[in-house]
């Protein structure tokens, strides 16, 4: 049995039921190479390296459609077909029984961040019918889908209209009526201020921002400098006994530094941390803190 086949066997044996999207290899045994299984496809991401010939052969032997993405600092291109069968670029995956649309042609990101699998499951576990959840920096709305499946009413917020449309598609794919939920296009910081002025509150808020962004006036926002103020704004919109999921993949911030940032925006709040999902067993980069009132 090859090293790649053995990794696939080990990971699939530990996956939750009805899950076919996961990380196969997280920088080992091939340094700088990360392999994700996405339904019947494989996505190989490389950082400052190339795929060695031996691994190319192993990938070819799987018979799966294989795509290649470069993680080099200045490269943000969509994956390209690398080997194996040709397949439709738009397809479905399943995670804990929840269905999501993926798209290899969508750009640098394909539709869902696999390292957030456990957090999505926890959001669904914590939500109840009648709860109001605000999903900021929502991308394709995976957290909104999980909350809605638990009966919560969701407000999905993102700068990009295509992402909001993608979220609606993901909801429909799971039998959720998007018209029963809210969608807001625009800057999260501006919307949080607006909700606070309106006195609008939420029982749960998801904060998973990009590590770096620039608004329409050119002002720069960075996790390592500004996450605490983001939490503070979210706290003004949090209902009594509510909770906030605070998470970041920023490698410039340690777990301890992230804890301090979160508490600077929510002084005196109860917090609880969560580890990364098991299949991301390389670098411990994802930070997750649950803030409770």
Number of C-alpha atoms within 10 A of each C-alpha: 6 10 11 18 14 11 16 17 12 13 15 18 10 10 16 12 12 13 18 19 24 26 23 27 23 19 18 13 12 15 14 16 21 22 22 21 21 22 17 15 22 25 23 22 22 20 15 11 14 12 14 10 9 8 14 13 11 14 20 15 14 14 14 18 19 27 21 20 22 21 18 13 8 7 10 13 15 18 22 15 17 18 18 17 12 13 13 9 12 13 15 16 21 17 21 17 13 18 20 23 19 21 17 21 15 14 12 15 17 19 22 18 13 18 18 20 19 18 19 19 16 16 22 20 13 13 21 16 12 13 18 24 28 28 27 27 23 24 25 28 30 26 27 30 30 23 29 28 20 18 17 23 22 27 21 28 26 22 17 16 15 13 20 22 15 19 26 22 19 24 24 14 16 16 12 17 13 18 8 10 18 13 20 17 16 15 16 22 15 11 17 22 15 13 16 17 11 10 10 13 21 23 19 27 27 22 20 20 22 13 17 12 12 10 11 7 6 8 8 11 17 14 23 18 10 15 25 20 17 21 22 17 21 27 24 18 24 23 16 12 9 19 23 25 22 23 22 22 18 18 15 12 19 15 18 9 12 23 19 15 22 23 19 16 19 23 11 10 14 13 18 11 14 14 13 18 16 14 19 19 14 13 10 13 18 20 21 22 21 18 22 19 15
